[in-house]
C-alpha cells in the first residue's frame, strides 16, 4: 500500500474545556428542499468512501447538501460512526456490496455524488503518525460537512504555503488533528490536487 501525500501544520492552541483539549463549535445547518437545491446549481452534496483497516468502509458526507448525503447513507444501511463519519463493516463482502449498491441508488434519488478514495483512510494515517511521535500523542478525525466550517481552521494555521492555500481556497471535507495533550496540535489533510496516494 502506498503512502498518502499529506500536508501538516503546527498550532499552539488547546482548550482544556473541551474533550481532548480541542476547540469545538456547535454547528447547525438547515435542510433545504430538493427543489431549492436544484434552483442553486452550485449547491451539491458528496459522499466520499474510504477503506479503514480497523473499521471497514468509512463514508463522509460533505458539501452544502450534506444532510441529504447523510439521509442517503442512513437509508442504505450505513451506521453513524466516530467523528461524524458513517461506517459499514466489510467482514461480509456480499452484504457490503449490496449496501454500497443501495447507497448509490439512494444518493441518485437525492442528487448526491458518491466518490471513492484511492488513498488510505486519513484516520488510519493519523493513528500511525501519532504512534511514531515522541511522547503521548492522540489523533482525532475532524469532519467539516459544510464548506464554511473549514474556515474555522484559518486562524490556527502557521503555514502560509500549500496547507493554508488549500484551506482558504479549496475544499477540505475532513482532516486529522494530532495533539500532545499540552499545547501543540498538528493538522493533517490529504494533499490537495493529488488523487493518488
Secondary structure as UniProt FT lines:
FT   STRAND          6..11
FT   TURN            16..17
FT   HELIX           19..21
FT   HELIX           34..39
FT   TURN            41..42
FT   STRAND          46..52
FT   TURN            53..55
FT   STRAND          56..62
FT   TURN            64..65
FT   HELIX           66..76
FT   STRAND          79..80
FT   HELIX           82..84
FT   STRAND          86..88
FT   HELIX           93..109
FT   TURN            110..111
FT   STRAND          113..120
FT   HELIX           122..132
FT   STRAND          138..143
FT   HELIX           147..156
FT   HELIX           162..169
FT   STRAND          174..179
FT   STRAND          185..190
FT   TURN            192..193
//
